[in-house]
Amino acid sequence: MSDDLFKFSNLHLRPDPSRTVIKPFSVEYPEPFRDTEHPRMRRVVQRVLSLDETSCRGESKTMVASLSERHRNVEAMLLRRFLEVCDCLPDEVTADPEQQLLIGAYLSAEYSFEAAALFNPSIVMRMNQDGAPSDGLNFILSLRGIGEGHVSSVTFRTGSWSASDGFNVDDPSPWVTSPLIQDAGESGKGVTRVICEGSLEPSESVLFPVTASQRQGIEDLRMVRFIEEDGTPSFLGTYTAYDGRDSRCELFRGTGINTFEMTTLQGSVPSSKGMALFPRRVDGRFNMIGRQDNENLWLIESDEITTWNGGTKLIGPRFPWEFVQMGNCGSPIELNEGWLLLTHGVGMMRNYCMGACLLDKADPEKVLARTPEPILRPSPSERSGYVPNVVYSCGAIVHDRTLLLPFGVADNFASFASCTVDDLLSRMS
């Protein structure tokens, strides 16, 4: 995939169709047959209520036993879904506990969120470093999973890296939690809270589309450990929300291992893809790297983290491997020498390669150096996949002058590489 710059791990993360989450399954008639007084969901409910007591008990027992093999608190999830269904219907539903479970089950579905692909990772250092290697650190990964209908979700993994042993990723939990969605839109700030209240560790949580702007996918979370001016750390990031026609950037905030916020961003810039947040304020202001013209890298500044307008064109295509367009591969990384920004370039036959540049620490509008050649390119032996000829990352970190880079291959699976910062900087001119 490159020359001798990187040390590549033999570790690959591949999609696992057995990992499923229980999500709402809503049914409705096509427009010519729609009847607001007798909605289709109501007819499903009536059919469940028509079952005799023995049949209802048997169906309920079988269903709960089957789902409990890979989901915790199944009865609580289904009862919650029953109440959601009741809120959608024009008249009250009277049902005993087993009927309520069945109604919840008939109007729910298991969704295999990484059945087709698992790729485009970002990496952050964990808040909790208990048990970390003496010569390394603990980390959290976010990954983009693609499931049924080419719909993207965000899933998480934990792991560690050490100078002696390289990358290790923990096996994901066999359990995945169906989240509780709290729409806080009444605040006027467009915040949706996702509470995976049964999750005991990050791999048990999944972010799947829950709002109209995300209808066809939550893509490419660029997660970053953001440090506020008082030293408080938090997990922030941006992702692409896709509604089937338009893409836009939205804000991610992790408030615990099982609680997240997704916030609509305002202004002219978020209507594009691929924004990446700096890990701290620069001169008192929030900063982003964007590509709002789909060709160049831009620097955008704002006093409000939820509002982004304007921007200054920062870097444009110069070398053959990036002649079509450029973008970032995650948030800038702060070094003594400046801000290290990993980039991607699109060249012939839509080949995606990765490069890097260095921005001035005090004034990121100044580009100090960039790599004239790719630092990572598609390998002839691993170029085939969901989208061929692509290597891509949504975020790396630096630990003790070593760059830790997770990356996606052919929009299919994820792998890992590392190199020294000094070697990388020596490739720039």
N, C-alpha and C positions, 0 to 999 in steps of 0.2 A: 504493500500500500504506500510505501515511501522508500527513501533510502535508509541510511543508518541513523536518522535522527531519533526515532522512537524505539522504545522497548515494548513489544506487543505482548499482551496477555493471551493465554490460551483459553481464557474464560469467555464464553458466549452466552448471552441471555436470549432465549428463543420463546416464541409464543406458546402458550399452554391453554388449549381450549377447555380444559377441565375447570379453569378458574372462572366462576360465574358470580353474578350479583343478581339479586331479586329486584326488579324494577316494575313500575306500573305498566299495565297492558290495557290501553284504552281502546274501545271499539265504538264505531259510529257508522251510521248508514251514509252512503254517497248522497250528495246534495239533493238530487231529485226525490229521494226516499226519506229525507230527514223529517222527523216529527218531534218537536221540542216537548210535547206533552207525553210522548211515549218513546223516549230515547232507547237506543239499542242496548245500552248498559242495563237499563231497567228490565228489559226482556230477559237478559242473562240472569239477573237477580231473581226474577220470577220463576225461571226454570229451576234454579237451585232451591228455592223455597217450595217447589212442588214435589221434591224428593220426600219419600217417606222416612221415618225416623231411623229405621235400620240401614237403609241405603246411605243416608246422610252421615251416620256414624261411621260406616265402613269406608266411605270415600274420604272422610276427614282423617281417619286414622292412617290410611295408606299414604295420603298426601303428606302429612306431617312427618311420618317416618322416612319417606323418601328424601324430602328436602333437608331433614336434620342431619343427613350424612355429610353435608358440606356447608350448612348455614346454622349459625347460632340463633337462639331466640326466635324460631320460626313462627310460633304462635303469636308473639308480640308483633312481628312484622306484618303478618296477615291481618291481624285485628286493626292495625294502623291503616292498612290499605282499605279495609272495609269502611272505616270512618271517612277516608278520603272519597270513596265511591258515594257514600251517603250524601256528602256535601255537594256532589255533582248532580244529584237527582232532584226532580221537582217535588217529590213527595217523600214522606218518612218511610223508612224501612224497618219493619219489626222482624227480628230474627233472633233465634237462640244462639248460644256461643258456638256450637258446631256449624250452624248455618253461616254465621259471620266468618268463620275460618274459610269455609268453602267459597263464599262470595269473594273474599280477599284473594284466594288462590286462582279462581277463574279469571280475575281481572288483574293478575300479575303474571310475570314471565321471568324465567331465568335468562340472563343475557351473558354470553361469553365474550367478555370485553377485550380479550387479546387473542381471539381465535385465529386471525389472519396474519398479524404482525406485532412486533414488540421492538420499538426502536426510538431514535432521537432522544437520548437521555440527557439530563442535567444532573449535576452532583453538587452537594453542599456538605460542609462539615456539620456533624450532629451537635446539638447543644450538649448532650450527655456523652462525655468521653470516658466513662467508667469502662474499664476493661480494654481500652484501646491499646494497640501494640506500642511498645516503648519507642519504636522507631517509625511510628506512623499515626494514624487517626481513624476514627469511626466516621462513616458518612451515610447520607441518605441519597438515594437516586429517585428521580422522577422519570417515567418512561411513557411514551405514547403507545397505547395499544389500539389496534384496529379490530373490530368485531363485525358482526352481521350488518349488512347494508353499507359497508365502508364507513362506519361511524367510529370516530376516534374518542377515546377516553384517556384519563391520566391515572396511572397506577404507580406504586412506590415499592422500593426495596431498600434494605439496609445492608451495610457491609463494612469492610475495613480495608485499609491499604497500609503496607509497611515496606520499608526499603528492602528488607530481607526476603519477604514472601510475596510481594506484589499485591494484586487485587483479590479480595475474597468477597463474595456476595452471599448473604444468608439465604437459605431456602425460604421461599415465601410460605406464609401460613396457609394451611388448607382451608381456612375460613375467610370469607369476605363479607363485610357488613353492608346491608342495604341501608343507605343513608336516610336520615330525616332532613327534609328540605324546609327551611324557613325563609320565606320571601319577605325581606324587610324593605320592599319597595315603597312602602308608605312613608319612609323617612325622606324620600325624594333623592336618595343617593344611589339608588340602583344596586343595593347590596343583597346578595343571596347567600344565606348561611347553609352550609352542608355539615351535618352532624352525624358522624359515623359512631354512634354512642356505644356500640358493642365492640369496637375495635380496640384491641389490646396492644397492637404494634402497627407500624406504618403499612406493611404489606396487606393488612386487612381492610384498608380504606381505598376507595376508588372514586374518582370524580367523573361521572358520566353526564351527558347533556341533560339539563333540567330547565333551561330557559329558552325562549323563542330564538334568541340570537345564537344559541349553541345547538340548534335542532339537529344538525348533521355532524356535529363534532366539537370536541375540545382538543386542540392540537398543540403540540410542541411547547410545553411549559418550560420557560426559561427561569428556573428557580435560582434564587440568590439569597445568601445570608446577609441581610441589610443591617448596618450598624447606625443607629441614630446618634445625634450629636451628644447625647448624654451617655453614650456607650451601650445602650440597650440593644440587644440583637433580636431580630425577628426574621422569619422566612417569608420573603415576598417573591413576586415574579410576574411575568406576563405570559399569556397564552393566546392562541388564535381561536376565536369563536366563529364557527361556520354554520350558517343557517340553510345551506343548500344552494344559495346564490351569492351571498356577500360574506366576506371575511372581515373581521375587525379584532383589534387587540383589547383584552380585558385584564384586570388586575387580580392576582391571586395573593391571598394572605393565609398562612398557616398559623392557627392559634393554639395548636396542640397536636398530638399524634392522631386525633380523631375529629378535629373541628377545623373547618376552613371557611373562608369568605371569598366570594367571587363578585367583583365590583365592575360595573360598566364605566368605561373611561369616556371623558368628554373632550371635545375639541376636534380639530381637523385631522390630526395625525393618527388617532386610533382606528380610523376607517381602513388602515392598511395592515399588513402583517409584519411580524418579526421585530417588535420592539424589545429592547433589552435594557433593564434598569441598572444603573451604576450601584455599587454596593454601599455607597454612602453619599451624603450631599457633597457637592463641590461648591465652595464659596457660598454656602448657605442655601443652595438651590438643589432640587432634584434634577438628575440628568438621565437621559435615555439615548440609546443608539437606535435609530430607525432606518427604514428604507421605503419611505412613503411614495417614492416615484417608481418603485420596483426595479431600480437600476443602480442607484448609488447609496452609500451609507451617509446618514445624516446625524447631526448632534442636536438634540432638543432639550431645552431647559424649562423648568416650571417651578413656581412657588407652591403649587398644589399637586400632590401625587396623582390625583384623579383627573387633571385637566392638562391637555397637551396640544399646543398650537405651534405653527411655524417651524423653525429649525434652520440650521445652517448645513449646506452640503459639505460633507467631510472628506469622503474618499470615493473616487469613481473607478470604473474599469480601466486598467492600464495594460495588463499582461494578457497573453492569449487565452490562458485558462480561466479568465474572468471577463472576457469580452462581452458576453451577453448580459450579465448582471452580477451584483454583489449583494451580500447580506452578512449579518453577524452570526456567530455560533455561540451565543450566550453573552452574559454580562461581562463587562470589562473587569479585569483582575488587577488589583493594585500591587505594584512592585516599587522598589526604591527608584528604579529608572523611569517609571511612568505608569500609564495604564496599558496593560497588555490586552489587546482585543483580538480574539480569534474570529476569522472571517470565513465566508464561503464564496466561491466564484463559480459561475456557470459558463462553460465553454462549449466546444464542439459536441454535437450529438447529445446535448443537455447533460454533459458530464458535470457533476458537482464535486469540486475539490475544496480542500481547506487551506487557508493561509493565516497570516497573522500580521498585526501592525502594532506600533507603540505610539501612544498619545502622551502629550505633555501632562504631568500630574496636576499642575496648577491651572493650566489652560488646555482642556482636552480638545479644543478646536485646532490645536497645532499637532500635525502628524509628524512624528520624529523619524519614523522608519517603517518599512513594510517588507514583506517577503516577496521577492520577484518570482519565485517558483513555489508551487504548492508544497505544503509540509505534509499533506496527507491526500492521497488520490485513490480512486477505486482500483482494487486489485483484480488482475485478470482472472484469478481463481474464485473471487467472491463478488463479481460484478452483477450477477443475476439475482433477481428478487422481485418484490412487488413493484418497485420502480428501479430499473437497472441503472448502473453507473453512478451511484450516489454514495458519498460518505458525508456525514452531517452530525453535528453536535448541538445541543441546546445549553451547554454550559460546562466549564471545567473549573478546577481550583488549583492553587499552588500551595504546596506544603514543603517547607525547608528547601526552597529553590528547585523543587521538582513539580512539573506540570502533570496533573492527573487528569487524563482526558477520556471520558466515556464517549462513544460515538455510535451512530447508527450505520448499518450497512445495507444498501439497496432497499431501503424502507422495509426491511425484513426482520433483522435481529440487531442486537447491540453487542459491542465488544469494548475493549479497554486498551489504553496505551499510556506510556509515560515518557517524559524526557526532561533533561535539565533545562532550566530557564536560560542558563548561559549559552547552551548549544542552540536553543531556539533564537535567542537574540542575535547570535552570530550569523544566522541566515538572513538577517534583514539588511537593507541598504537604504 
